[in-house]
Amino acid sequence: MLSLFNAFTDYPSPMDRSLVTSYPSSLVRVVSDSQYKELVRQEAEREALVLENRINRYRTALESLETELVRVRTEAGLLPPAEDTPAS
């Protein structure tokens, strides 16, 4: 009868292990300087786009918070009433 214990104790025979081809754990690629510069440029463009998106999200959040702050202060009477400006 098989059990879970067998999974930890039954090792393949030495013959089975010799048939396994081992590959390096990391892959190294050789590219020309121009290809490398292009890859660096593309990565910089992606990173710049991510940063621009983050900036836009923060600006939107800031505008929302400022609007909410004005609303809270207005409702609490902490802001002076808006003055009427004469039309010219």
C-alpha positions as MATLAB code, in Angstrom:
seq = 'MLSLFNAFTDYPSPMDRSLVTSYPSSLVRVVSDSQYKELVRQEAEREALVLENRINRYRTALESLETELVRVRTEAGLLPPAEDTPAS';
ca = [
       0.000    0.000    0.000;
       1.295    3.472   -0.907;
       1.343    6.307    1.584;
       2.450    9.915    1.653;
       5.563    8.745    3.456;
       6.683    6.975    0.263;
       6.909   10.313   -1.534;
       9.675   11.355    0.859;
      11.518    8.064    1.140;
      11.389    6.560   -2.352;
      14.221    8.070   -4.339;
      14.857    7.318   -8.000;
      17.520    4.772   -8.751;
      20.977    6.047   -9.768;
      20.238    4.987  -13.339;
      17.137    7.186  -13.438;
      19.083   10.194  -12.140;
      21.740    9.857  -14.829;
      19.106   10.341  -17.543;
      18.063   13.727  -16.192;
      19.603   16.606  -18.075;
      20.419   19.549  -15.884;
      20.100   23.087  -17.150;
      21.664   26.164  -15.601;
      19.373   27.971  -13.196;
      20.051   31.356  -14.794;
      19.987   32.376  -18.403;
      22.676   34.669  -19.795;
      22.161   36.464  -23.074;
      24.776   38.376  -24.998;
      23.515   41.431  -26.851;
      25.193   44.201  -28.764;
      25.682   47.650  -27.256;
      22.962   49.113  -29.464;
      20.488   46.398  -28.409;
      21.393   46.967  -24.772;
      20.846   50.725  -25.108;
      17.469   50.074  -26.737;
      16.457   47.723  -23.913;
      17.531   50.309  -21.330;
      15.551   53.018  -23.186;
      12.434   50.842  -23.332;
      12.686   50.035  -19.623;
      13.130   53.741  -18.815;
      10.035   54.582  -20.875;
       7.990   51.956  -19.014;
       9.215   53.208  -15.654;
       8.515   56.849  -16.619;
       4.975   55.912  -17.653;
       4.379   54.160  -14.329;
       5.675   57.203  -12.441;
       3.526   59.594  -14.506;
       0.460   57.463  -13.752;
       1.274   57.537  -10.037;
       1.670   61.321  -10.155;
      -1.712   61.671  -11.874;
      -3.374   59.448   -9.263;
      -1.844   61.506   -6.451;
      -2.959   64.777   -8.104;
      -6.487   63.466   -8.452;
      -6.499   62.331   -4.821;
      -5.127   65.723   -3.695;
      -7.818   67.618   -5.613;
     -10.474   65.407   -4.065;
      -9.074   65.974   -0.564;
      -8.890   69.740   -1.090;
     -12.514   69.801   -2.265;
     -13.556   67.758    0.765;
     -11.608   70.085    3.085;
     -13.344   73.172    1.680;
     -16.725   71.452    2.062;
     -16.049   70.523    5.690;
     -14.780   74.003    6.570;
     -17.717   75.656    4.804;
     -20.272   73.466    6.570;
     -18.599   74.177    9.915;
     -18.538   77.922    9.248;
     -14.762   78.098    9.352;
     -14.494   79.923    6.027;
     -15.627   83.512    5.537;
     -18.647   83.828    3.253;
     -17.860   84.477   -0.386;
     -17.899   88.181   -1.218;
     -20.053   89.408   -4.049;
     -17.909   91.092   -6.662;
     -19.593   93.752   -8.767;
     -19.818   92.933  -12.450;
     -17.928   95.372  -14.632;
];
